[in-house]
């Protein structure tokens, strides 16, 4: 049985961040990195651009073979873990081979969730989570005229935009009353919806698919209100769930994801988890949450890697704060932190600015003079700096009014004064 000191399962942002942190402190111990994909590492965020043709599939990789050779990493493609034997400190691959480890990081990410809609299982449909998914969708484009996108979240809206740009007549079916409901309120979402409608995307909001049926080479969606939609292509984008099926019987504690502490450790010695698969503490409470966003994956991976390498500089994970940036049809939207409705009312202040003519929206949420959330459509501010203001709990103090008037300039000044 092959053995390695560090075994990393997964190859996206959390895994690569952990690898970098390990090699900063430990340049010699053997590292093996496994991925289910047959390719070099890539970011899921680039997949919609592969669909549109803006990014070539062979130009999206985050690392090349030379990087792994330089850092003495055994990079194994097409290696799917089907079982973890924590007692024996080993994993079993789908091909039956086993790899032993001294320290293991689970960075397996998430996979698409399929809604229990009658008729769906019998259809040919697409999802968008892997590079192979994106290539398959891209190759299908020349043959289709109409598409249904099931789900109005980030993945669904990105895909709908790129399908529309490819000349496809697109209908988005979303159960919520507005798109991107996990990130923006109805007023901000309305501005995004207006742009999509202006670009020919049909938005069916507050709508539910009752059933699907084959229709020629495509499908027919029967909505609960009796409407029927025909399409040549169906894309299911109704959310994702952490990949944990291979942990059954391992003794590693899971709920929605793999439960971890402030150093990304699981309940089993010498096993860590990070990224979309990890269920770690939230920033606003001790409740452990899934925070499946790129910046958090990088942060969690770095902490896990430092802890695995026993780096004395390892710091506790501050907790999950959901920042997201979203661009569509030339519009730019940012969501960071929480809306006022999730906070206790005492000490909460909200400032909202709306300019319908410019399609501009800005909402700032403060709690006890500290930034709790900021949300904008075509509004100028630095998401990374705002994220740090929230994480660091910076008391705006006498700068509060200046921040509300000019969040970008004031935040930059606060950064230069507080970042040490």
N, C-alpha and C positions, 0 to 999 in steps of 0.2 A: 504493500500500500504506500502510495506517495505521501510524504509528509511536508509540511511547511510551517514556518513559525507564525506568520500572519496570513490568514485566509480571508479574503474580501469577496462576498457574494453579491454581485451587482457591478455596474460599470458606468453609472451616470454621475451626477454632481456630488452626491453624498459620498460615494465610493472614491471618486478621484480626490475629493477634498481630504478624506481620511488618509489616502495613500500619500498625499503631499505632506500632511502633518507627521505621518510616521517617518518618512524619509528625512525630514528636517532634523529628527532626533535620533533616528536609528538608520544608518546607511548600509548596514551589513546583513542583518537577519533576513532570511528569505521571505519574500512576499509573493503570494499567488492571488490573482484576481480572476474571478469567473464571471462570464456573462452568458445569458441564454441566447443572445443575438449572435449572428454569424459575421458581425462587422466590428469595426473599431468603435470606441465610445462616442455617443452623440447626445445632444440635449433634446428631450421631447418638445421643447418650445419651438424648435425649428421645423417641426413636421408639417405645419400648414404651408410653409413656404416651399417645401418639397412638392406638396400637392399642386401649388400654383405654378411651379416651374421657376420660381425666383431663386431657389437654391438647388443646386445639383446634388443628388444623393451621395456622390463621392467627394463632396466638398464641405460636408457638415461635421466632420469628426473633431472631437475635442482634444484628442491625443493621437499620435501616430506610433508606429512600431518603434521608431527611434527613441521616443520618450521612454517606453517600457524597457528597452534595452539599456538605455543610459542609467535608469534607476533600478536596474536588476530586478525586474518584475516579470514573473511568469504569467503571461496574459493568455487565458484559455477561452476561445470562442465556442459558441454552440454547446456550452456546458450547463445543463439545467440540473439544479439540486433537487432531488426528490425526497430526501430524508436527512435529518440531522440527528446523530447519536451523540447527545451531550455527554453521556457517561464515558463513552469511548473517545471523545474529542475527535469526531470524524464526521464527514458528510458523505452521502452516497449520491452519485450522479444518475441521471436517467439511463445511461448506458451500462450501469452496474459497477463502474469504477468507484473507488473510495479514495478520499483525501483526508489525511489526518492533520490536525492543527494544534497549535498551542494557544492561539488567540483568533477568534472569529468575529467578523463584522457582517451583520445582515443588512444589506442595502438593496433589497430586491424590488423596491418600488411598489407600484400599484398596477392593477389591470382593470380594463373596462368592466363595469357592471351592466348586466342586461336586464331590462325591466320584464316582469312576467306578463307580457301582452300576448294574448292568444294569436297564434299564427306566426309569430316572430321567428321561432326556432326553425320553421320550415322554409324560411326565405334565405336568399343570398344577400347578406348585408355587409357593410363595412364598419370598422371601428378605426380610431386614429390614436394609437399609443406607441407603436414601434415604427422604425424606419421601413420595415417591410410593409406595414399598413399604409404608410404614406406613398410608397412606390406603387402599390396595388391600386390605390385611389387615383393616383396620377395617370396610370396606364388606362384606367377606365374612362377618364374624362372625354376623349375623342368620340366615344360611342354613346354618350348620354346627352339628353336635352333637358331633362327635368330631374330634380333631386329633392328628397325629403331629408332634412336634418332633424333628428329627434333629440331635443335638448337645447336650451338657450343659455348654457353656461359658457365658460371660456373656450373650451374645446369646440363646442358646437358653433359658436359665433365666429371663431377664427376660420373654421372649415367652411361655413356658409359664405363668408367674405371671399375666400379664395376660390370656391366653386363658382360664385357669381362672376368673379374676374375672369374665370375660364370660359365664360359664355353660357353657363348653365342657369336654367330657370329654377331658383331655389325657394323652397318653403321650409321655414323653421317652425316646429311644433313644440311649444313649451307649456308645461302645466302651470307654472307660476304666472302671476298677472303681469310681470315684466321680465325682461331679459337680465342676465347677470345678477340675479336676485341675491346671490351670496356675497356680493361685493358693493352694490350701489342701491340707493333707495329709488323709489319710482320716478322721482323728478329727474335724477341724473340719468337713469336708464332710458327715459323718454327721449333724451337728446341723442343717445346712441341709436335707439330704434328709428328715429327720424332719418338718420343718415343711411341706415340699412334700407329703409323703405325707398328713399330717394335713389338708391342704387339697384332697385328692382328686386330686392329680397322680400318675400312675402312672410310676414310674421303672424303666426297664429298663437296668440297668447291666452293664457288661462284655458288652454285646450288639452284634451286628453285623447289619446288613441285607444279606441275600444278593442280593435282587432286589426290584423293584417291578413292579406290574402295575395297569392301570386297573381300577377297581371302580365301575361306575355313573358318577356325577359326581365320585367321589373316587378313592381308590387303595387298594391292598392291599400291605403290606410283609411280605415273607417273611424272617424272621430265620434266622440260621445254625443255630439250635437247633431249627428246625422250627415255631416259633410264627408265627402269622399275625395281623397287626393291620390292621383296616380303619379308614379315616378319610375324612371329607368334605374335609379340608384337610391339606396337607403343607407344613411350614415347614422349609427346609433352613438350618441354622445350624452348619455344620461348619468355620467359620473363614473368614478373609479373606486376601487377598494384595495387595501394593502394585500400584497401577495404573501400569504402565510400558510397556505395549504400544506406545504412541505414540512411544517413544524408539528403536525399531529403526532402525539406520542413522544415528543422531544423533551417535555418538561419545561420548556420555555413558556413563560406566562404571556398570554395574549388576551386582548378584549377585541376592540376593532382592529388594532394593530399590535405590534410587539411592545409590551410595557417596558419602559426604561426609566432610569433615574437621571439625576442632573449631569452625570458624566456619560450618558447613553448606555449604561450597563443594563443588561437584562437581569433577571433573578438567578441566572446560572453563571457561575464563575467563568471568567474569560470569554464571555460572549456579549457582544454589543449590537446595537441596531441604530440606524440613522436614516433620515430621509422620509420618503412617503410611506415606508412600512412601519416607522416608529411612532409610538403613542407616548408623547412626552408632556410634561407639564405645560399648561398655558401660561401666558404672561399675566393675565388678569385674575387667575385663581390657580389653586393647586390641582384642579381637575386636569387629568391627562387627556390630551386631544391629538388628533391628526392634523398637521399643518402642512399640507402638501404643496409647498411652493419652493421655488428654486433658491432664494436666499437662505431660507431655513434649512434646506438640505445641505447647503455648503457649510453653514454654521454647525449643524449637528455632526456632519462628517468630520469637520476639523476637531471638534471636541472629542469625538470617539477615537479618532486617530491619535490624538495627543495622550488620551487615557491609556490606549492600548500600548503605546510606546513608553508609558510611564514618564512622560514629560512633566517635570515639576511645575511648569507654567500652566497646566490645565486649569481652566476655570469652569465654574458651574454654568450650565445652560440657563439663560435668563428666562426662557419661556417663549412660547410661540406667539408671534404677532403677525397677522396676515397682511403683508404688503403685496399688491399686484399692480403691474402696469399693463395696459391694454391699448393697442392701436388698431384702428379699423378705418378704412377708406379715408386716410389722411387725418383722422381725428385721434386725439390722445387722451386716455383716461387713466387715472391712478386711484387706487383704493388702498388705504393703510390704516390699521388699527380697527377700532370698533365704533359702531353707531351709538348714539345717545340712548337708544332704547334698551341696550344691554347693561347700562350702568345704573347704579343707585342715583336717584335724582339729586340728592344733596351734593352741592359743589359742582354740578354740571353746567357748562355754558356751551351754547351752540351759535356759531355765526355762519350764515348762509348767504351766498351771492349768486344771482342767476342773471344771465344775459341771453335771452332767447335768440335775439338777432345774431349774435356772434356764436351761438351754440356753446356757451361757456357756463360752467357751474363750479362752485367751490363751497365745500362745507368743512368747517373746522369744529371739532369736538374737544373741549377741555374738561378735565376733571381735577378740581383742587389746584388750578393754575398750571396743570401739566397737560401736555398734548396726549389725548387718548385716541383720536382718529382724525384723519384728513382724507377728503374725497374730492376729486376734481375731474372735470371734463374740459379739455383745452385750457387748463389753468396752469400757471407757471409756478412750479416748486420742485425741489429735488427730493424724490422719493427716498433715496438712501439716507439723506440727512434727517428727514422726518422720522424714518424708522429708528434711527439712533436716538433722537429726542425722546421717543416713546420708550425704548428699551432702557435708556439711562434715567428715565423719570426726572428729566430736567425741570426744575421749578422756574417758570417763566418770570415770576416776580414782577419787577418794574417793567420788564420787556413785554408783558402780556398784550397791552394795547398796540404796541408797535408790531407784534407778531400777527395780531388779528388784521391790522391794516396791510402789512406787507410780509406774509409768511416766508417767502423765499429769502429776501434780504436779511430779515431778522434771524432766521434759522442759520444762515451762513455765518453771521456774526456770533451767534451762540456757539456754533461749532468751533470757531477759531479760539473762543475763550475757554471752552470746557473740554475739548478733546485733548487729552494728554496721554 
